[in-house]
Amino acid sequence: MAKLGFRLCLFFTFFVSFVFSRSLIEIPKTSVLDVSASVQKTVDILSFDTSEILQQQQQEQSISSISSEISSSFSLELHSRDSLHKSTHKDYKTLTLDRLKRDSARVKSLNTKLDLAINGIKKSDLKPLLDDTEIESKAEDIEGPIVSGLSQGSGEYFSRVGIGRPPKPLYMVLDTGSDVTWIQCAPCTDCYQQSDPIFEPSSSSSYSPLSCEAQQCKSLDISACRNGSCLYQVSYGDGSYTVGEFVSETLTFGNSKTSIDNISLGCGHDNEGLFVGSAGLLALGGGSLSFPTQVKASSFSYCLVDRDSSSASTLTFGGSETELADAVTAPLTRNPQIDTFYYVGLTGISVGGETLNISPSVFEVDQSGIGGIIIDSGTAVTRLRTEAYNALRDAFVKGTKNLPSTNGFALFDTCYDLSTKTSVTVPTIAFLFPGGKSLVLPAKNYLVPVDSKKTFCFAFAPTRSSLSIIGNLQQQGTRVGFNLAKSVVGFVPNKC
């Protein structure tokens, strides 16, 4: 495993020369939004042949061998939820409402996790949903039905990962806001619907329960002991949870067939209100139990394609120096109270080439853990503290006086009726970073359709929490790279 960290260090060495050398690039004042193309995607997504996509993926990634040697880099394909999970919505408007409902649950979950850490609530202070006896009885009860969970939580992008030996390919949610990787396991007391068969531990020769004395068990927020084996529970702020055995397993990745032994993960027998379609979650947070930490990865990157597209993108561990050679870079910082989240050194936001009058302190995290802005793969809509959001929205509205406005939609308070337009020109929005660096967002990443009738809304939202979040709508089409060794995050547009 030590070799992995050494070999992955090649990735992001370009950052050293770029952090201080990139000069201020002039930001264009306006950007063009192709209204017709965006609306066409809202029609196409409802007619995706998800069975064809699933079949193709299962054929391509039927893994038949185990690699005993870790390669210098490996990658996984990423797919949007709706390209794999057939939509049951009759129109794009109801699909959007469902997405925004999930998104609100996601943000609530992140804020709950952060609040617990800031208030100093330790794992010993938390009351598990189930005690040792109840977990044991549920784990052994095979009469419970397999039911569809609530459509809540994160789960917007999926990767296919081989679990066990021989590996069983399963779809897992990519999540930079979580530290515990887990999958649904038989026997199921309560499992939600997933695309693949439920994982059967007895079919894997590499499945091994962790003892109660193992460091991984002690690192869990909530754990219990049964016959010397570790039990886990992960609860989310929307009321969702997963409960089961904490084990060691082999994970195999993508077409490279790279396999890694002894990865600690949850084998969940009771999973409520979670990620319909996927088999579980691949945790990419910064905590001690996350996948990057366990494999001692010095870097990883991902690129998120449009959620309304059937195209695939990639999650890559390691890589070449040139892969992100044109990156816009920013400091990657941590909250002293919680290791999970990736905080970015944002200094400001510009609209139409003009920097907004927002104090940089709005985006800084203090020693008590309050404030700051994180990059998150599971949150869709970027959340900004109210004063920052108001300044951003007002500047955007000022620059779109020529566009016909309409009523707000769900959490969006600024919307437009573009039914008579095929394209529109809007003010350019850019994130500003130290050293004069800026990430210019394409118009389609902040003015998005909410129905198929050309109603578009400004895709930012205010939050009363001190935590701001850069969501995946604003990340779409941009490769986001995390240099964990150098504490730098990089952004490269159009690098999927």
Salt bridges, closest charged atoms under 4 A:
GLU69 OE2 - ARG7 NH2 3.21
GLU77 OE1 - HIS79 NE2 3.34
ASP82 OD2 - ARG99 NH2 2.86
ASP98 OD2 - HIS89 NE2 3.56
ASP98 OD2 - ARG102 NH1 2.85
ASP103 OD2 - ARG383 NH1 2.65
GLU156 OE2 - ARG102 NH2 2.97
GLU156 OE1 - ARG307 NH1 3.43
ASP175 OD1 - ARG106 NH2 2.54
ASP196 OD2 - ARG160 NH1 3.16
GLU213 OE1 - LYS218 NZ 3.67
GLU245 OE2 - ARG226 NH2 2.94
GLU245 OE1 - HIS269 NE2 3.00
ASP261 OD1 - ARG165 NH2 2.84
ASP270 OD2 - LYS138 NZ 3.62
ASP306 OD2 - LYS41 NZ 3.11
ASP308 OD1 - ARG99 NH2 2.92
ASP376 OD1 - ARG106 NH2 2.70
GLU387 OE2 - ARG385 NH2 3.19
ASP394 OD1 - ARG393 NH2 3.11
ASP413 OD2 - ARG393 NH1 3.05
